[in-house]
């Protein structure tokens, strides 16, 4: 049996971001508690200009090489995990743009949402859940929300997820186990 592949899409491209650290922590949990392979996808490495395809994503037929490559990347995965901060009660525009670049590639794809921020990210997850539903993803119900300390947010203090996020470990494991059951 082939190992199922999961893309962990980092929602933040902001300078000084902690998204890569949190996403790597999530990937480590996934590797230790499931049989899936986990690949980190840093949207800062995927330049997807706004609205540069002449047609709508639902029609397919992408002409831009970056859109074609993004399409292949997303289509190749068995499932998606969005790891994203909450910005002003929403999720980053970079993530919305990455989702909006495609349509059929998301259809039926099992997905999980893991958020973080000063309030955990529940409002961000609600919005992302609506958009994921619009592109017909199969979202799991577990939605871990990691609350960051004000010291991390205001002062950029370093984080050690293994220590700082111990209380979230079980919810992340639950989400990744749930996601694994959605992959056929």
Secondary structure by P-SEA (a helix, b strand, c coil): cbbbbbbbcccccccccaaaaaaaaaaaaaaacccbbbbbbcccccccccccccccccccccccaaaaaaaaaaaaccbbbbbbbbccccccaaaaaaaaccccccccccbbbbbbcccccaaaaaaaaaaaaaaccccccbbbbbbbcccccccccccccccccccaaaaaaaaaaaaaaacc
